[in-house]
Amino acid sequence: MLGMEIDPLPEDVRQYLRQHFSEVNDELPQGDSYVFSMKLASGERREIKVHRELSEFSGVIAAYLNEHNFAARLERGNVEISEPLRG
């Protein structure tokens, strides 16, 4: 594997998205962000970008996404997480 480490952050985000949406797909990264697309119940597509430097949240990202109700945010539009939310 040429010394590459597996980043658990994308898998944590995928698991969260699959609990709330159908057709969750990995998209091509954009800059330093992982990008995922999903299908809403309405049939609309949404996208979430998660900056890879948030890997410090690996293992707790699902709780973070739940706590800040990202499923509802995605119902309203695309979301980008480039830094942890405060409060």
N, C-alpha and C positions, 0 to 999 in steps of 0.2 A: 504494500500500500504506500510505498514511498514516504513513510513517516508522517502521513497525514492523520490528524486527529479528527475524530467524529465529534461534531458539535451537537449536543443534545437539545439546544434551544429550538431549532426548527421542528424537531419531533414533538416537543411540548406544545408548541403553537399549533401544529397539525392536529394533535389530539383534542385540544380545546375547540378548534374550528369544527372538527367532525362531530362533536357533541351538539353543535348548534345549527350546522348547515350541511347541505349536500354538495356533492361534486367539488370537494376541496382539492385544489391542484397546486403544485409547486410551479412557480413561474421563474423566468430568468432573473437572477439577482440584478438589482439596480444600485450601482455604486456599492456602498457598504451595507446594503439592506437585503434581507431575505424577503421575497415577495410570494404571497399566496393569494389565490383567487378562490372564490366560493360562490355557490348559487343560493340565493334567498328563496324562501317559500313562494314568493311572487314570480320567481323565474329570472329576476334580475341578477346580474353578476356584480360582485363587489371584490375589492382588493385590499389586503392589509400588507403593509411593509413594516418589518421589524429590524431595527439596526442591529448588526451582529455584535456590537460592543455591549449589548444588553445580555450577553451570555452569562453575566453574573446572576441573572434571574433564572438560569436553567435549574429545573427542579421545583421552582416556585412560580414560574411564568403562568401556569394555568390558574393559580389562585390570584395572581396579579390581574389577569385578564377578566376573571370573574368579578373580583372586587371592584373593578372600574367599569364593569358592564360593557365590555367591548362588543358583545353580540348585538346589543341594542344600538351601539354607535355604528356598527356596520350596516344595520338596517337603514340608517339615514344616509350613509355615504361611505366612500373609501376612507381608510384610516392609516396613519403613519405613526409609528412609535419610534422616536429617535432618542428619547431620554425618559427616564422614569417620571411618572406623574408625582406631584407633591400634594399630599393631603387630600 
